[in-house]
Amino acid sequence: MHGTIENNTVRRRSALITGISGQDGFYLAKWLLEQGYEVHGTARLNSQIVQSLRGQLASVSVLDLGEPQLLSDVIRRVRPHEIYHLAAHHFSSQNLDLRTGQLEPFISVNLLAANVALEVLRHELPESRFFYASSAQIFGVPSVCPQTEVTPHRPDTPYAISKSAGFHLCRYFRESHGIYASAGVLYNHESPRRNDSFVTTQIARTAARAFVGKAEPLMIRDLDAVADWGAAQDYVVGMWLTLQQPFGDEYIISSGQPHTILEFVNETFGYLGISADNWIIQDPKAKHVDSLPYVGDNSKIRTICGWEPRISFRDLVRNMVDHQLRLVMGNPQLIDMIE
């Protein structure tokens, strides 16, 4: 007969998620809780964490990653088996200011905080595993399509520069210090929790408001722009799977399916049975940039990790529209109940 170990002597597997109040942090926390993890998080001051999720979290540390060193104390206290660095100073293709803005906030949150975490793992928690959320923006104007894990980086914004550096930082710690560090190159991923600065949420909200007669026209910079859209709920599972492999590595996390913004618009308004003609306007001053689009080759994560996206483009769009309709009609069901 095999000996037994009392339950109170066995620590549950634990994870720390930076940026737990964001779209990805929320869905990753839900997934990890379903897998039986003890889940900790960090969040900015005044971040909104859904109450039902907060009640299941082991801890939430409020800190400003503009001061990256603050993260080290949290990691030492929590001593997690896995760290997911999802917190980021963000970039939206619709926000031109962030294309030419100050580099410092991007570097502090997107790069230096990751370095702080990896240094703590290096010196104190060498058995822990680290995931870094990079971005397809690292490819700048892509040289090939689709992009793979070895496509050259050509970052051309402060956000992309910081995310490219984070990608290479993981490789450095892995190869030079033996730390388990993986980087996921994340393509556009959406959900009902996508914030208002992103064009997909703006389109879904405009369609919902048009449906009830409350909309104002939305101007889009480039309706012909192509994106590789997937569902955040799927992508967080991909993040988790990368840390379940024997060794750290880099992975493209994408749907692999290109769609134009016009397709997104037509799917959104078509779902509601209304025309987008009066509500979505092409910016007459904007010019279409004829370049290779961001489309990811996800064959590596499919083959090595067994990951498969399960939410289709159509269902992704409809989930977002349904949520916006609930908000417009004054019946915002708890957002954490939305798959």
N, C-alpha and C positions, 0 to 999 in steps of 0.2 A: 504494500500500500504506500502510495506517495505521501510525503509529508505535506501539510497544509500551512499556509501563511495567513495570519489574521488580516482581515481587510484593513484594519486601521494602521497596519505597518506598510501598506502598499500605497504609494502616492499615485493619484490619477495623473494621466498624461496632461501636461499643462501647456498653454500657449499664451503668448503676449502679442496683441495686435495693436500697432500704432495706427492712429486714425480710425478708431473703432466706431466713431459716430458717422463716418462717411458711408457712401453706398456700398463699397466693397467690404469695409469693416463690418457693417451690419450683417450682410449675407454670409461672410466668412464666420462670424461669431455664431450665427444660427447653425451653420453646418458643423462647426467644431463641437458645439453643445450637443448636437444630435449624435455625434460620434463618442460622446462621453468625456470630453475634455473639460478640464478646469480652465476657464477662459478669463484672461485679464486684458485690460485695454488702456490705451492713453487717448486723451481727447483734448481739444482746445477749450479754453474758457468759453462758457456760454454755448457749447455744442449741445445739440439736442439728441439725447439717447432715449429711444423708445422705452417706456417704463417696463413693459413686459420683458424686454431683453435685459434691462438693467437689473432686474430682480434675479436673473440667472447668472450674472457675471460675478466672478470671485472678487474683482476689484476694478475700478476705473480711476486712473491717475490723471488729474488735470494739469497739463503743463504746456508750455510754449516751446515747440521744437526749433524756434528761432534761436533758442539757447540749447543747442544739441546736448551739452554735457548733462543736462537734467535727466536725460533718458537713462544714464548709467545707474543712478540710484534706484530707479524703478526695476531695472533688470536684475540688479543684485538682490533686491527684496523679493521679487517674484521667483527668480531662478527658473525660468520656463524651459521646457524641453524644445519648444519651437518658438521662433520670433518671426512675425510677418510685418515687414516695414511697408505699410500702405499709406501712411501719412505723407502728404505731398503738398507743396506749393503748386497750385494747379495751372493748367493751360487749356484754353478753349480756342478752337480755330476761329470763332466769331469775335474774339477779343484781340484786336490788333495791338493794343497797348502791351500785352504780355509777350508779344513777339520781340519787342525792342526794349523791354523794361529792365530794371535793375537785376543784376545777376545774383546779388547777395542772398535774398530770401530763398531763391531756388536752391542755391548751394547749401545753405544752412539746414533746411528741412530735408531736401531730397538726397543730399550726399553726406554732409557731416554727421547727421544723426545716424545714418547707416554705419558710418565709420566708428562712431562711439559704440554702437551695439556690437559690432564685430570685434572691437578691441576688448570689450568685456568678455565675450565668448572666448577669445584667444587666450586671455590670462586667467579666467575664472570658471568658465563653463564650456570647456572644449568639446563636450559631447552633445551640446545643444545644436540645433539646426536653424538656419537663417534663410528667409525668403525675401527677395527684393523685388518690388513692383516697378519694373521699367516700362518703357512705352515705345510704340512704333514710331513716335516722333524722333527717335534717335537716328533714323535713317535719312532725315532731312528730305531732300529731293531724291527719292530712291533711284538707285542705279539699275535695279532689276525688279521685276514683278513676276511672281510673288517673292516676298522677302523670306529669307531663312535665318537661322541662328548665326551664319557666317557672312551675311551680307554686310558690306562695309558701312560703318557709321559715318553720317555726314550731318551732324546736328547743326541747326541754323537758328535756334532760339535759345534763350536762357534755360527754359524748361528742358529742352532736348539735350542741351549740354550737360545739365546736372544728371539727367536720367542715363545718358551714355556713360558718364563717369561712374555712376552707381553700378551699372552693369559690369564694368571693368574692375571695380573695387571688389565685387564678389569673387571674380576669377583670381584676383591677386591674393585675397585671404585664403582661398581654396588651395592655390598652387604653392604659395610661399609659407603658409602657416598651418595647412592641413585642416582648416575650418570647413565644416559643411555649410556651404553657401550656394544657393541657387537664385538665379534671376529669371523672372518671367517677363518676356516682351509682350505687353498687353496691348491689343488692338482695341478699337472703340467697343466699349461694352456698356449697355444701357439697362435700365430697369425703371419701375415706378419711382424709385428713390433717387434717380438722377437729378441733380440740382438745376436750377433755372438758368444757369449760365450756358448750358449746353443746348445746341440747336434742336436736338431730338425732343427734349422736354418742351421747348418753346413751340415746336410744331404740334406736338400732342395737345398742349394746353390751348393753342389757337383753334385747333379742330374742335375740341370739346366746347369751347366758348362759342364758336360759330354755330354749333349744333343747337345751342340754347339761345342764340341770338344776342350774345354778349361780347362778341369778339371785336378786336381791332386788327387791321392788317399787319402781317409780320413780314419784314423785309429780310430776304436771305441774300448773302453775298454771292453764292454760286450754286445754283440748283443742279448744275452738271457735275459738281464735285463728287468723287467716288469715295466711299468708306467701306471698311470691313467691319460690320456690326455684329456683335454677339450679345448674349445675355449675361449680366453680372452674376446671376445665380449659378450659371455654368462655369464661369471663369474662376470663381473662388474655389470650386472643387478642383480645377486644374492646379491652382496654387498649392492646395493641400497635397495633391498627388505628387507634385514635384519633390516634396520633402519626405515622401514615403519610399523613395528609391535608395539603393545602397550608397550612391554618391551624389554630391551636388553637381549641378550643371546649368546650362542656359536652355530656355525653351520659348519658342513662339507660342503664345496663347491667343488664338484667333478663330474666327468662324471659317476663314478661307473663302468666303463668298462676297464678292463686291456688289454694292448697290449704290446708286446715286441718291443724292438728297431728294431729287424729284421723285424717285421711287418711294422713298420714305414718306414724302408728302402724299403721294397718290394712295399708298397703302393706308395711311392714317385717315384721310378724308373719305376714301372709298369704304372703309369699315363702317363709317357713320352714314354712308349713303348721301353725302353732300359733295358739292364741287369746291375745289380749293381756289378757283379762279379769282374770287374777290378777296381772298384772305391771305394768300401767299404771293409775295411780290419779289421778283428778281431785282436786286440792286442795280439800277441802270449805270452806275459809275464803276461797278466791279467788273473785272475782266476774268474770264475763265483761264486758269493756268493749265496749259497742256503739258502735263508731266505724268510719269508713271504713278499710279495710285498706291496707297498703303493697303496691301492685301497680303496676309500672312500665310505661309506654308506651315500648317500645323501637324505635318506628318510625324515629326519627332516626338511630340508629346502624346500623340495617338499611339505610336508604336511602343515607346518605352514605358509610358505611364498608364496606357489603356484609357485615356481620356476621350470622351465623345460629347460634343455639345448636344443638348436635348431640346432646347427651346428654339424653335424656328424663327426666322425673320418676321414672318407674319404674326406669330403668337407674341413675340417681343413687342411689336408695335401695338397690338391689341391690348396687351397688359398695361402699357403706358397710357393709352387712350382711356381705358376703363377707369384707371385711377384718377386721371384728370376730370373725367365726368363726375366721379363721386365728389371731388372737391368743388367743382362748379355747381353741382346740385345740392351742396350743403350736407352731404352724407359721407364724410371722409372716414371710412372704416379704418381701423388700425392698420397702418401701412405695413407693420411687421407680419400681418396675416397674409399679405400678397405674395404669391410665389413668383 
